[in-house]
């Protein structure tokens, strides 16, 4: 019985943190609609969660974004809109995985370098995925101008910093656990 209580007490900060992220996603979705910084959420999830645990917050954030879009912001109920919603979710998952890959390979770098590299990798993976979807399937390549990508990058960069600050605050009040210690990548020579 004690083990279950210990397990529950460890899981509580994780779910409180995921809840905070979902609330943040709702705020961003209401403020930015189609420019919700899912890449920033992916980068933060990559930095502060284990591989498996990072997918829960990113999928939750994506789902909240879609729910707000369709239920509150009046996204059209068309096949194309639903397809783009699925593409955004897939891009967010791929951005999380790219962020985790980068974070695991930059463990020995200075913290700021690791954070910047992870944020950039997540953003690049997210936007590259969406561009590939636009080119091959759904159209919309006209939305990938330097000006639009610059605006999206600034939104994601600001959100990334804000989410890292939110995480630090959440840890200090017990709503989130400290991130697991990253595993060091070691080379083996044959």
C-alpha positions in Angstrom: 0.0 0.0 0.0 2.9 2.4 0.8 4.3 1.8 -2.7 1.1 2.9 -4.4 1.0 6.1 -2.2 4.6 6.8 -3.1 3.8 6.3 -6.8 0.8 8.5 -6.6 2.7 11.3 -4.9 5.3 11.2 -7.7 2.7 11.2 -10.4 0.8 14.2 -8.9 3.3 16.9 -9.9 3.5 15.5 -13.4 -0.3 15.8 -13.9 -0.4 19.2 -12.3 2.4 20.3 -14.7 0.5 18.8 -17.7 -2.6 20.7 -16.5 -0.6 24.0 -16.3 0.6 23.4 -19.9 -3.0 22.7 -21.1 -4.1 26.0 -19.5 -1.2 27.8 -21.1 -2.2 26.2 -24.5 -5.7 27.5 -24.1 -4.4 31.0 -23.4 -2.0 30.8 -26.4 -4.8 29.3 -28.6 -7.2 32.1 -27.7 -4.4 34.7 -28.3 -2.7 33.4 -31.4 -5.2 30.9 -32.9 -3.3 29.4 -35.8 0.1 30.6 -34.4 -0.1 28.7 -31.1 3.6 27.9 -30.3 3.4 24.1 -30.4 7.1 24.0 -31.2 7.9 25.8 -27.9 5.7 23.4 -25.9 7.5 20.5 -27.7 10.9 21.9 -26.8 10.0 22.3 -23.2 8.5 18.8 -23.0 11.7 17.5 -24.5 13.9 19.2 -22.0 12.0 18.5 -18.8 10.4 15.1 -19.4 11.6 11.6 -20.1 11.0 10.3 -23.6 7.7 8.6 -22.8 6.5 11.3 -20.4 7.1 14.1 -23.0 4.4 12.8 -25.3 1.6 13.2 -22.8 1.9 17.0 -22.4 2.5 17.6 -26.1 -0.5 15.6 -27.2 -2.6 17.2 -24.4 -1.5 20.7 -25.5 -2.3 19.9 -29.1 -5.7 18.5 -28.2 -6.6 21.6 -26.1 -5.5 23.8 -29.0 -7.7 21.9 -31.5 -10.7 21.9 -29.0 -10.4 25.6 -28.6 -10.1 26.1 -32.3 -13.2 24.1 -33.2 -15.4 24.9 -30.2 -14.5 28.5 -29.5 -12.7 30.1 -32.5 -15.0 28.7 -35.1 -12.5 26.7 -37.2 -14.4 25.4 -40.2 -15.5 21.7 -40.0 -13.9 20.7 -43.3 -11.8 17.7 -44.2 -8.9 20.1 -44.9 -9.1 21.7 -41.5 -9.2 18.4 -39.7 -6.3 17.2 -41.8 -4.3 20.2 -40.9 -5.2 19.6 -37.2 -3.8 16.1 -37.5 -0.7 17.4 -39.3 -0.1 19.9 -36.4 -0.3 17.1 -33.9 2.1 15.0 -35.9 4.5 17.9 -36.3 4.3 18.6 -32.5 5.2 15.0 -31.7 8.1 15.0 -34.3 9.3 18.3 -32.8 9.3 16.8 -29.4 11.3 13.8 -30.6 13.7 16.1 -32.4 14.1 18.2 -29.3 14.8 15.1 -27.2 17.3 13.8 -29.7 19.1 17.2 -29.6 18.9 17.5 -25.8 20.4 14.1 -25.3 23.3 14.9 -27.6 24.0 18.2 -26.0 24.1 17.1 -22.4 27.7 18.1 -22.0 27.1 21.6 -23.4 26.4 24.6 -21.3 22.8 24.7 -20.2 22.0 27.8 -22.4 23.5 26.1 -25.4 21.5 22.9 -24.7 18.3 24.9 -24.3 18.9 26.9 -27.4 19.8 23.9 -29.5 16.7 22.0 -28.3 14.4 24.9 -29.0 15.9 25.4 -32.5 15.7 21.7 -33.3 12.1 21.5 -32.2 11.1 24.6 -34.2 13.0 23.4 -37.3 11.4 19.9 -37.1 7.9 21.4 -36.5 8.1 23.9 -39.4 9.8 21.4 -41.8 7.1 18.8 -41.1 4.4 21.4 -41.8 6.1 22.5 -45.0 6.4 19.0 -46.3 2.7 18.5 -45.6 1.9 21.7 -47.4 4.0 20.8 -50.4 2.9 17.1 -50.7 -0.6 17.0 -49.5 -2.6 20.0 -48.2 -1.2 23.1 -50.0 -0.6 26.3 -48.2 3.0 26.9 -49.1 2.3 30.6 -49.5 2.2 30.7 -45.6 5.9 29.9 -45.4 7.3 33.3 -46.2 10.2 34.7 -44.3 8.0 37.3 -42.7 5.5 34.7 -41.5 8.1 32.3 -40.3 9.9 35.1 -38.5 6.7 36.0 -36.7 6.1 32.4 -35.8 9.7 32.0 -34.6 9.4 35.1 -32.3 6.2 33.8 -30.8 7.7 30.4 -30.2 11.0 31.8 -28.8 9.0 34.0 -26.3 6.7 31.2 -25.4 9.7 28.9 -24.9 11.3 31.2 -22.4 7.9 31.8 -20.7 7.3 28.1 -20.4 10.7 27.5 -18.9 10.0 30.2 -16.4 6.6 28.7 -15.7 8.2 25.3 -15.2 10.8 26.8 -12.7 7.9 28.4 -10.8 5.8 25.2 -10.9 8.8 23.3 -9.5 9.2 25.8 -6.7 5.5 25.4 -5.6 5.4 21.7 -6.1 3.3 21.6 -9.2 6.1 20.0 -11.2 9.0 17.8 -10.5 12.6 18.7 -11.4 13.5 17.2 -14.8 15.2 13.8 -14.8 18.9 13.9 -15.0 19.8 13.6 -18.7 21.7 10.5 -19.8 25.1 11.1 -21.1 25.8 9.8 -24.6 29.1 7.9 -24.7 30.9 6.8 -27.7 32.1 3.3 -28.0 35.0 2.6 -30.3 35.4 -0.9 -31.8 
